Amino acid sequence: MKTTSSMEPAEMMREIRKVLDSNSCEYELRERYMLLCVSGNPARDDFVQWEMEVCKLPRLSLNGVRFKRISGTSIAFKNIASKIANELKL
């Protein structure tokens, strides 16, 4: 899943953190523009772990946000990733 923007990467990271905070997601910075995110309860089906990375899109002067599921069900990932993507003001 990807979202695109003409925003600067640092601005995009601030917006991503704001949306993750408002959705009670935990996250840690893995690289300059990559976050490892966690949502839900490990004892339930809603637990998901995923990466969000701001990256440059080839042949376009746009930046994108790449979502990559690490663990958890695909349904739970789709639910949280869609919610976050829809709330991002990029």
Salt bridges, closest charged atoms under 4 A:
GLU15 OE1 - LYS18 NZ 3.27
GLU28 OE2 - ARG30 NE 3.11
ASP46 OD2 - ARG44 NH2 2.84
GLU51 OE1 - ARG66 NH2 3.35
GLU53 OE1 - ARG66 NH2 2.70
GLU87 OE2 - LYS83 NZ 2.59
